[in-house]
Amino acid sequence: MVQHTEHPRSVTFPNNDMSQFGKGLSHFQHDFLSSGLFTDERLARLIERYPREYYMITTMTQQGQKPEWRNGDLNGVSGEYALEAIRNGRLWLCLRRFDLIAPEYDDLVADAFAQIESMNPGLTTSGHKSSLLISSPGARVLYHADIPMVSLWHLRGRKRVWLYDPNDKTHLPDEVLEGIMLRETEEEIPYDQSWDQTAQSIVLEPGYALSWPHNAPHRVDNLEGLNVSITTDYFTPETKRRYGVYYTNGLMRRRLGVKPRSTSANGIGAYAKCAAALAAKKVGVKAATERSMMQTFKLNKEMPGALIDLSPAEQQAITQY
Ligand SMILES: [Fe+2]
């Protein structure tokens, strides 16, 4: 049973405010379901054609327990079996990089972004990277913040998205955000349940999409049914600069012991930091401390939804491209 605060203080409803897309909160309808690409049959075929290096399957602890994600392996099951396992288990499957593996799905997203940009003169988005998320009725995504802007195109089931103010340094201290930008950490950022009192809480229904302010911490509780969504990462020029600022501030703090003074994403300082971040990435300055992922379980082929824990000797790093 998914636990969540019964009467969240701030509940938002679809605003269809496309002028906020790429900046603030935008909650609007989409038409992806009319493509017919999200039936069990189509999803099963999609799962089967995914190479190991482009999918992740994870399980997570319950609300109230020590937050933990664990990565696993599909163990060669059929697409139908994988869906059955997700329906019955506590699992979250992420099929990444549509651009390489699922072009027909990528086209849907590309069309939607083209429409959104045509409705918003002045909005330019880039770096679109989409993944399909298929998760259990009781699955959840732990409190975290993402590096890029994120849009979530919901397709099946119901989920509640909790959004926290990205400018509240209690929710997201600068040093933590820097660690995210440097890919040192992602899921393990500090969270206190009392913050839910001031969070925005949005129930996402099939056919609705959501995009939120850059780096806004969030978590997700699935409420009902097999949940299927597309998540698309993107950047705007402003958020790319903000990324560069925090990336470079993080490097300065960690390498030079300098306490960064400015987190503004505008002005000449911001542009210089952004250039430094790109240069550092190009020469691989941070590669050694980026986190690596281990797989610690595989699906049980006889019992849909059950997991087989791997012994330390069987555990191996998951290579993701
Ligand atoms: Fe996220």
Boltz pocket constraint, residues with backbone or C-beta under 6 A from the ligand:
constraints:
  - pocket:
      binder: B
      contacts: [[A, 144], [A, 145], [A, 146], [A, 150], [A, 218]]
      max_distance: 6.0
